[in-house]
Amino acid sequence: MTGQTILERDDAIARVRFDNVPAHNALTHQMWVDLHDICVQLANDPTVRVVVFRGTGGKAFISGTDISSFADFSSGQDGLDYENEIDVFMGSIDKIPAITIAVVEGWAVGGGINISSACDFRIATPNSKFGSPIGRTIGNCLSSSSVARVGGAVGVQIAKRMVLLGEFITAQEMLDSGFLYKMVEAEELDAAVEALVQRASENAPLTTKTTKETIRRMTFDGLPDIQQLISDVYGSNDFRRGVHDFLAKTKKTPIWTGD
């Protein structure tokens, strides 16, 4: 699987684009690494006022993560290493002191819901769908940071529907819940994004930085240690069966046994 995470700059505005159209912008490991490096760069640039995240192609923001490497996992420690690395990648978005905006067209699944939840504002088209159906596909779990990030942004009950029931939530529901700043038709999307970018860029940067850092600390400081729980999940037979069936494209829900 190939793909790119691309940074474009327009003075104080940075635009990060996920480009892996054949896979609906699923993130490869290299795309994650490049995203992290880009976010660290932007976080250390005081001239940046707004960062816009968007998928290429108009059909997906991010449809998930390339999990082919899961087939090589042999222990719970492999899962811990994976989740800890994702926490580092996601933390680089959380630490951007500028205002962040996710532009969602189509699917925002798995890593897509995580990254959009990390942003300060989200604009989506009516056909967009949001979810994290890991309990119906591969049977893994999220880190405490990811649960706090997504749950804090979408609300606990919607997060439960995504993860515990595997539901995909519509853009209209996400707008009604307050997760979306705005929902607009595709032909109006660019104008709506630029209007929000303009307004965000006019905010006092120290106000933005301090407010965001306060919220970040409130969200992530003092999270419970669930390392053993994560290890148990990734070391389970259920996980191995889920990965096998998913990569084999059986298109059926695995038979979970809880072991």
QUIPE-V633708 format. One record per helix or strand of 3 or more residues. SS is the DSSP state (~ for helix, > for strand). FROM is the first residue (numbers start at 0). LEN is the number of residues. If there is no record, write none. Layout:
<<SS | FROM | LEN> <SS | FROM | LEN>>
This chain:
<<> | 3 | 7> <> | 12 | 7> <~ | 20 | 3> <~ | 28 | 15> <> | 49 | 6> <> | 59 | 3> <~ | 67 | 5> <~ | 75 | 19> <> | 98 | 6> <> | 106 | 3> <~ | 110 | 8> <> | 120 | 4> <> | 128 | 3> <~ | 143 | 11> <~ | 155 | 9> <~ | 170 | 7> <~ | 185 | 16> <~ | 204 | 16> <~ | 226 | 8> <~ | 236 | 11>>
